[in-house]
Amino acid sequence: MGTKQENAAKREADVEKLGAQLKAWSTQLDDLVAGYLRSSAQESDPYRVRVDALQARKEAVQHELDAFNGAADGGRSWTAFRTAIKEDWRALQSGFKDLTS
């Protein structure tokens, strides 16, 4: 176990990594959306549905990250934050892997 300062520094580094990954995924999603818009894919197109679902998950995680970062007193615990994003984060990882491989 580290000190409170070490734990806070690790949390901050982890949050920065999460933010960087979300930014990278946002860029990828923008490219994927542009691709299906160029191809005039219908809203019911399975590929478009998957991309839209990833977009929604990414936005949910971004919202949680913004809320965590915006808590002036660190009101939300790190554990609660990680629990809140766990399912969406895994779905994003899996979804991007499926779409880009």
C-alpha positions as CSV (number, residue, x, y, z in Angstrom):
1,M,0.0,0.0,0.0
2,G,1.3,3.4,-0.9
3,T,0.8,6.7,0.9
4,K,-2.2,8.9,0.2
5,Q,0.0,11.1,-2.0
6,E,1.2,8.0,-4.0
7,N,-2.3,6.7,-4.3
8,A,-3.6,10.1,-5.5
9,A,-0.7,10.4,-8.0
10,K,-1.5,6.9,-9.4
11,R,-5.2,7.8,-9.6
12,E,-4.3,11.0,-11.5
13,A,-2.1,9.1,-13.9
14,D,-4.8,6.5,-14.4
15,V,-7.4,9.2,-15.1
16,E,-5.0,10.8,-17.6
17,K,-4.6,7.4,-19.4
18,L,-8.3,6.9,-19.5
19,G,-8.8,10.4,-20.9
20,A,-6.1,9.8,-23.5
21,Q,-7.7,6.5,-24.6
22,L,-11.2,8.1,-24.8
23,K,-9.7,10.8,-27.0
24,A,-8.1,8.2,-29.3
25,W,-11.4,6.3,-29.5
26,S,-13.2,9.6,-30.2
27,T,-11.0,10.1,-33.2
28,Q,-11.5,6.5,-34.4
29,L,-15.3,6.9,-34.0
30,D,-15.2,10.1,-36.0
31,D,-13.5,8.3,-38.8
32,L,-15.9,5.4,-38.6
33,V,-18.9,7.7,-38.6
34,A,-17.5,9.7,-41.5
35,G,-17.1,6.4,-43.4
36,Y,-20.6,5.2,-43.0
37,L,-21.9,8.7,-43.8
38,R,-19.9,8.7,-47.0
39,S,-21.3,5.3,-47.9
40,S,-24.9,6.5,-47.1
41,A,-25.4,3.6,-44.8
42,Q,-28.9,3.3,-43.5
43,E,-29.6,3.7,-39.8
44,S,-30.5,0.0,-39.7
45,D,-27.2,-1.1,-41.2
46,P,-25.5,-3.5,-38.8
47,Y,-22.1,-1.8,-39.0
48,R,-23.7,1.6,-38.4
49,V,-25.7,0.3,-35.4
50,R,-22.5,-1.1,-33.9
51,V,-20.6,2.2,-34.4
52,D,-23.5,4.1,-32.9
53,A,-23.6,1.8,-29.9
54,L,-19.8,2.4,-29.4
55,Q,-20.4,6.1,-29.6
56,A,-23.1,5.9,-26.9
57,R,-20.8,3.8,-24.6
58,K,-17.9,6.2,-25.2
59,E,-20.1,9.2,-24.3
60,A,-21.3,7.4,-21.1
61,V,-17.7,6.8,-20.0
62,Q,-16.7,10.4,-20.9
63,H,-19.6,11.6,-18.8
64,E,-18.5,9.6,-15.8
65,L,-14.9,10.7,-16.3
66,D,-16.0,14.4,-16.5
67,A,-18.1,14.0,-13.4
68,F,-15.2,12.3,-11.5
69,N,-12.8,15.1,-12.6
70,G,-15.4,17.8,-11.8
71,A,-15.9,16.8,-8.2
72,A,-14.3,19.7,-6.3
73,D,-13.7,17.6,-3.2
74,G,-13.1,14.4,-5.0
75,G,-16.5,13.5,-3.7
76,R,-16.8,10.3,-5.8
77,S,-14.4,7.6,-4.7
78,W,-12.1,6.0,-7.2
79,T,-13.6,2.6,-6.6
80,A,-17.1,3.9,-7.3
81,F,-15.9,5.6,-10.5
82,R,-14.1,2.5,-11.7
83,T,-17.2,0.4,-10.9
84,A,-19.4,2.8,-12.9
85,I,-17.3,2.6,-16.0
86,K,-16.2,-1.0,-15.9
87,E,-18.9,-2.5,-18.2
88,D,-18.8,0.3,-20.7
89,W,-15.0,0.3,-20.8
90,R,-14.9,-3.4,-21.5
91,A,-17.6,-3.0,-24.2
92,L,-15.6,-0.2,-25.8
93,Q,-12.4,-2.2,-25.8
94,S,-14.2,-5.3,-27.3
95,G,-16.2,-3.2,-29.8
96,F,-13.2,-1.4,-31.2
97,K,-11.3,-4.7,-31.4
98,D,-14.2,-6.3,-33.3
99,L,-14.7,-3.3,-35.7
100,T,-11.1,-2.7,-36.5
101,S,-9.7,-6.2,-36.8
